[in-house]
Amino acid sequence: MLVTQEGAQVKPGTFQSRWQAMVKLAIEAGVITEGQRFGTHDNKRKDITDTPGTRHDKQHASGHKSERMIDDYDKELPVVTVPGKPGKRR
């Protein structure tokens, strides 16, 4: 839970509007482009994807009750062996 300096809970709508204002300022300042705009759930996806370990580890770290949710949030690309090239990976 996020709180204000006074200790009151930040309401979800307030957080979302401030987030979008921050992203707009980042675009105007040239820090990111309009095509790079991202939301708060994009941060969660990135955090889950970057969490080292197994799917179970990622589920535990993210607090998701369902393993199916990891399918939605984990965007890690699988490592595969290139056919015909033993030992070579992409």
Residue, then its C-alpha position, 0 to 999 in steps of 0.5 A: m500500500l502506498v501512503t501520502q506524507e501524512g500517512a493516508q492511503v493513496k487511492p488507486g485512481t489518484f495513483q493512476s492519474r499521477w502515473q500517467a502525468m509522469v509518463k506524459l512528462a517523460i515523453e515531453a522531456g524526450v526520456i521516452t517516446e510515445g511508442q514506449r509509453f507504459g503502465t503500472h502493470d507493464n512494470k509488474r510484468k517486467d518485474i516478474t519476467d526478470t525474477p530469477g528462478t522457476r515459475h514457482d519462484k516467480q509466482h511466490a515473489s509476485g504474490h499470485k495465487s494462481e499459476r495461470m497468472i504467471d502465463d499472463y505476466d511472465k514474458e521471459l523468452p524460452v532458450v531453445t537449441v538451434p536445430g542442426k547446431p548442437g550446443k548453439r543456443r538462441 
